[in-house]
C-alpha cells in the first residue's frame, strides 16, 4: 500500500501542487510546519525556501516530501488537506459505510467491513468526487488507520480506478 510520501510522489503534479497551495492559502500553521520539515531535510533554514518564488519553492517541497524520511510531514499535509478541503468526501464515504463520525473524523473504526458495504461506499464516492482525490483518500485512509481492512487492501491493489498511473 502507498504511504503518504509515496502518494505525494505518485499523484499528478497538478494535484500535489493544489495540496500545497491549499495549505499555503488556508492553513498557515500546516504550511509552516511542512516548510520547516522540508528545510530541515534539505539542511537549509526555512527562510532560504521562503525567499524562493512560490512555484519554485513548491516544486522543491514536493520533491522532498516524496522521500521516506518525510513521511510524518507528508502525512500531516495530506491529512490536513483531506480534513479541511474534502470533508464532503470523508463524510460521504463514512456515511455510506455506516460508520459514526464527526465531520469525517472517526474515533473507533470497526475491525472489519462488509464487502458489499465497502464496494457500495467506494462506488458512491467515485461517482460524486474527482477520481484522483478519491484514490488519494482511500490509500491514505487504509495506510493511516489502525484498522486495516483486507477487502479495502484488495480493492486498492486490483481496482484499476483506484490505482495511480492507470
Secondary structure, 3 states (H helix, E strand, C coil): CCCHHHHHHHCCHHHHHHHHHHHHHHCHHHHHHHHHHHHHHHCCCHHHHHCCCHHHHHHHHHHHHCCHHHHHHHHHHHHHHHHHHCHHHHHHHHHHHCCCCECCECCCCCCCCCHHHHHHHHHHHHHHCCHHHHHHHHHHHHHHCCCCCHHHHHHHHHCHHHCCCC
